[in-house]
């Protein structure tokens, strides 16, 4: 499933809405950031627990997000080579958002 298809699928979930961040389309759950494509890095950004961020970085599936020269503890970049799993990562971000509400 493509990123665009996964984006549209998540929009069907209760509480998920389309928005923008850094002038780029993103998804939010109850107003809080979930996910977006970060074209500058050719990667998906997801918001998950700090522990999960560390796991993804350690496994090589994720890269640290530090766009403002400050590490975002709940944001991780998922490189384009994992595009086949983007939908799964995006739903993981939604599950994390559910756990915080």
LODREN-938090 format. One record per residue: x, y negated, z of N, C-alpha, C in turn; residue number from 1. Coordinates in Angstrom, 3 decimals, padded with zeros to 6 digits, always signed. Each point is the difference from the previous one (the first is absolute). Layout:
N
     n_xx     n_yy     n_zz    ca_xx    ca_yy    ca_zz     c_xx     c_yy     c_zz pos
        X        Y        Z        X        Y        Z        X        Y        Z NUM
...
REM end
This chain:
101
     n_xx     n_yy     n_zz    ca_xx    ca_yy    ca_zz     c_xx     c_yy     c_zz pos
 +000.846 +001.177 +000.000 -000.846 -001.177 +000.000 +000.895 -001.246 +000.000   1
 -000.323 -000.956 -000.831 +000.798 -001.224 -000.092 -000.239 -000.891 +001.215   2
 +000.890 -000.965 +000.189 -000.171 -000.972 +001.075 -001.341 -000.716 -000.155   3
 -000.314 -000.441 -001.215 -001.255 -000.727 -000.242 -001.208 +000.852 +000.362   4
 +000.040 +001.282 -000.322 -001.109 +000.896 +000.338 -000.101 +000.187 +001.515   5
 +001.146 +000.179 +000.658 +000.004 +000.166 +001.456 -000.491 -001.285 +000.675   6
 +000.397 -001.145 -000.528 -000.445 -001.299 +000.501 -001.528 -000.068 -000.041   7
 -000.566 +000.358 -001.145 -001.460 -000.027 -000.156 -000.679 +001.021 +000.924   8
 +000.616 +001.136 +000.185 -000.577 +001.036 +000.871 -000.040 -000.484 +001.448   9
 +001.085 -000.633 +000.458 +000.011 -000.513 +001.366 -001.029 -001.102 +000.195  10
 -000.255 -000.775 -001.041 -001.005 -001.061 +000.093 -001.389 +000.544 +000.310  11
 -000.213 +001.269 -000.255 -001.299 +000.622 +000.274 -000.164 +000.365 +001.476  12
 +001.083 -000.058 +000.752 -000.042 +000.370 +001.416 -000.581 -001.146 +000.837  13
 -000.829 +000.317 +000.988 -000.576 -001.048 +000.849 +001.081 -000.849 +000.675  14
 -000.191 -001.310 -000.037 +000.927 -000.916 +000.657 +001.185 -000.424 -000.842  15
 +000.191 +000.632 -001.175 +001.135 -000.331 -000.862 -000.439 -001.064 -000.993  16
 +000.856 -001.009 -000.161 -000.297 -001.083 -000.933 +001.255 -000.411 -000.753  17
 -000.218 -000.552 -001.180 +001.106 -000.515 -000.803 +000.320 -001.411 +000.460  18
 +001.275 -000.321 +000.031 +000.465 -001.317 +000.399 +001.298 -000.293 -000.753  19
 +000.755 -000.962 +000.473 +001.330 -000.265 -000.551 +000.993 -000.206 +001.131  20
 +001.239 +000.287 -000.306 +001.122 -000.280 +000.888 +001.186 -000.305 -000.897  21
 +000.695 -001.068 +000.293 +001.136 -000.422 -000.828 -000.429 -000.127 -001.468  22
 -001.203 -000.520 -000.213 -000.577 -000.208 -001.334 -000.197 +001.293 -000.784  23
 -000.131 +001.109 +000.720 -000.150 +001.320 -000.616 -001.249 +000.670 +000.565  24
 -000.766 +000.704 -000.842 -001.154 +000.737 +000.528 +000.435 +001.015 +001.058  25
 -000.791 +000.081 +001.051 +000.269 +000.974 +001.053 -001.330 +000.517 +000.520  26
 +000.087 +001.006 +000.854 -001.181 +000.513 +000.686 +000.141 -000.280 +001.485  27
 -001.134 -000.333 +000.605 -000.066 -000.246 +001.439 -001.127 +000.857 +000.580  28
 +000.170 +000.342 +001.272 -001.051 +000.687 +000.740 -000.396 -000.913 +001.153  29
 -001.255 -000.412 +000.014 -000.515 -000.930 +001.002 +000.922 -001.210 +000.133  30
 +000.478 -000.485 -001.134 +000.841 -001.198 -000.038 +001.484 +000.235 +000.174  31
 +000.401 +001.193 +000.397 +001.413 +000.287 +000.235 +000.629 +000.686 -001.205  32
 +001.232 -000.381 -000.314 +000.720 +000.531 -001.150 +000.125 +001.513 +000.067  33
 -000.233 +000.646 -001.168 +000.174 +001.450 -000.149 +001.133 +000.337 -000.955  34
 -000.125 -000.496 -001.239 +000.899 +000.453 -001.059 -000.017 -000.943 -001.198  35
 +001.077 +000.031 -000.773 +000.073 -000.732 -001.260 +001.220 +000.461 -000.779  36
 -000.017 -000.264 -001.290 +001.195 +000.233 -000.809 +000.904 -001.210 +000.156  37
 +001.277 +000.247 +000.162 +000.998 -001.066 +000.112 +000.868 +000.099 -001.243  38
 -000.439 -000.698 -001.038 +000.643 +000.114 -001.309 +001.480 -000.360 +000.023  39
 +000.385 -000.923 +000.851 +001.408 -000.406 +000.086 +000.914 +001.201 +000.281  40
 -000.499 +000.947 +000.773 +000.780 +001.194 +000.351 -000.495 +001.258 -000.709  41
 -001.028 -000.143 -000.856 -000.624 +001.164 -000.639 -000.335 +001.065 +001.036  42
 -000.752 -000.432 +001.017 -000.332 +000.894 +001.105 -001.364 -000.370 +000.582  43
 -000.598 +000.976 +000.635 -001.234 -000.180 +000.748 +000.374 -000.396 +001.421  44
 -000.718 -000.945 +000.578 +000.162 -000.318 +001.416 -001.206 +000.579 +000.724  45
 +000.263 +000.691 +001.090 -001.091 +000.464 +000.855 +000.291 -000.440 +001.430  46
 -001.074 -000.147 +000.773 +000.122 -000.317 +001.418 -000.367 +001.247 +000.790  47
 +000.975 +000.515 +000.727 -000.176 +001.191 +000.830 +000.731 -000.233 +001.324  48
 -000.066 +000.960 +000.892 +000.636 -000.165 +001.314 +001.516 -000.178 -000.144  49
 +000.610 -000.696 +000.948 +001.463 -000.135 -000.036 +000.719 +001.349 -000.038  50
 -000.551 +000.983 +000.710 +000.609 +001.341 -000.005 -000.053 +000.603 -001.401  51
 -001.127 -000.168 -000.672 -000.150 +000.534 -001.362 +000.912 -000.732 -000.966  52
 +000.135 -001.312 +000.166 +000.939 -000.766 -000.831 +001.391 +000.615 +000.125  53
 +000.433 +000.238 +001.238 +001.327 +000.577 +000.230 +000.126 +001.389 -000.621  54
 -001.063 +000.816 +000.100 +000.018 +001.346 -000.600 +000.156 -000.083 -001.518  55
 -000.767 -000.887 -000.621 +000.062 -000.121 -001.464 +001.364 -000.493 -000.470  56
 +000.581 -000.922 +000.748 +001.334 -000.486 -000.356 +001.023 +001.117 +000.178  57
 -000.079 +000.718 +001.118 +000.948 +001.090 +000.274 -000.098 +001.113 -001.039  58
 -001.211 +000.268 -000.496 -000.184 +001.073 -000.978 +000.404 -000.420 -001.416  59
 +000.196 -001.301 -000.199 +000.343 -000.491 -001.330 -001.213 -000.363 -000.842  60
 -001.201 +000.257 +000.516 -001.217 -000.353 -000.734 -000.315 -001.484 +000.098  61
 +000.490 -000.645 +001.037 -000.295 -001.407 +000.225 +001.251 -000.834 +000.102  62
 -000.197 -001.291 -000.239 +001.075 -000.982 +000.121 -000.460 -001.108 +000.932  63
 +000.938 -000.545 +000.747 -000.313 -001.093 +000.912 -000.543 -001.204 -000.769  64
 -001.034 -000.616 +000.528 -000.536 -001.228 -000.590 +000.496 -001.170 +000.830  65
 +000.824 -000.834 -000.612 +000.531 -001.169 +000.699 +000.055 -001.200 -000.943  66
 -001.096 -000.240 -000.660 -000.110 -001.064 -001.001 +000.413 -001.369 +000.539  67
 -000.294 -000.266 +001.253 +000.329 -001.292 +000.595 +001.275 +000.083 +000.843  68
 +000.820 +000.977 -000.264 +001.243 +000.258 +000.740 -000.256 +000.476 +001.422  69
 -001.259 +000.360 +000.268 -000.394 +000.539 +001.292 -000.719 +001.315 -000.263  70
 +000.400 +001.038 +000.690 -000.638 +001.303 -000.197 -001.430 -000.022 +000.515  71
 -000.922 +000.482 -000.831 -001.395 +000.150 +000.391 -000.148 +001.401 +000.583  72
 -000.258 +000.098 +001.290 +000.016 +001.308 +000.659 -001.124 +000.930 -000.433  73
 -001.111 -000.543 -000.537 -001.114 +000.852 -000.422 -000.144 +000.067 -001.515  74
 +000.901 -000.582 -000.744 -000.085 +000.013 -001.462 +001.164 +000.795 -000.559  75
 -000.291 +000.784 -001.024 +001.046 +000.785 -000.655 -000.254 -000.013 -001.504  76
 +001.076 -000.032 -000.757 -000.070 +000.072 -001.463 +000.079 +001.458 -000.429  77
 -000.907 +000.391 -000.871 +000.035 +001.338 -000.587 +000.390 -000.188 -001.469  78
 +001.214 +000.415 -000.391 +000.483 -000.233 -001.361 -000.876 +000.646 -001.074  79
 +000.066 -000.569 -001.180 -000.817 +000.425 -001.142 +000.186 +001.479 -000.341  80
 +001.141 +000.574 +000.336 +000.186 +001.425 -000.315 -000.946 +000.906 +000.795  81
 -000.657 -000.550 +001.022 -000.994 +000.749 +000.760 -001.419 -000.388 -000.401  82
 -000.167 -000.551 -001.197 -001.308 -000.486 -000.472 -001.074 +001.083 +000.042  83
 +000.376 +001.242 -000.217 -000.984 +001.083 +000.049 -000.634 +000.140 +001.381  84
 +000.677 -000.493 +001.024 -000.513 +000.102 +001.371 -000.558 -001.331 +000.518  85
 -000.059 -001.028 -000.839 -000.479 -001.308 +000.460 -001.382 +000.084 +000.648  86
 -000.911 +000.751 -000.599 -001.345 +000.093 +000.573 +000.064 +000.530 +001.435  87
 +000.780 +001.024 +000.214 +000.139 +000.575 +001.327 +000.578 -001.020 +000.987  88
 +001.017 -000.725 -000.427 +000.597 -001.017 +000.864 -000.999 -001.120 +000.302  89
 -000.789 -000.377 -000.990 -000.988 -001.060 +000.194 -001.078 +000.439 +000.991  90
 -000.440 +001.240 -000.089 -000.982 +000.497 +000.961 +000.618 +000.159 +001.386  91
 +001.285 +000.299 +000.047 +000.685 +000.064 +001.289 -000.043 -001.372 +000.675  92
 +000.200 -001.055 -000.786 -000.084 -001.357 +000.542 -001.404 -000.279 +000.532  93
 -001.015 +000.468 -000.711 -001.375 -000.191 +000.456 -000.243 +000.755 +001.310  94
 +000.488 +001.212 +000.100 -000.167 +000.769 +001.238 +000.698 -000.704 +001.170  95
 +001.149 -000.571 -000.259 +000.693 -000.752 +001.047 -000.836 -001.213 +000.413  96
 -000.561 -000.700 -000.961 -000.854 -001.154 +000.307 -001.212 +000.425 +000.837  97
 -000.589 +001.142 -000.346 -001.126 +000.514 +000.801 +000.423 +000.242 +001.446  98
 +001.205 +000.529 +000.194 +000.460 +000.335 +001.339 +000.230 -001.241 +000.853  99
 +000.174 -001.135 -000.627 +000.254 -001.243 +000.724 -001.270 -000.798 +000.271 100
 -001.125 +000.417 -000.609 -001.233 -000.791 +000.185 -000.894 +000.574 +001.069 101
REM end
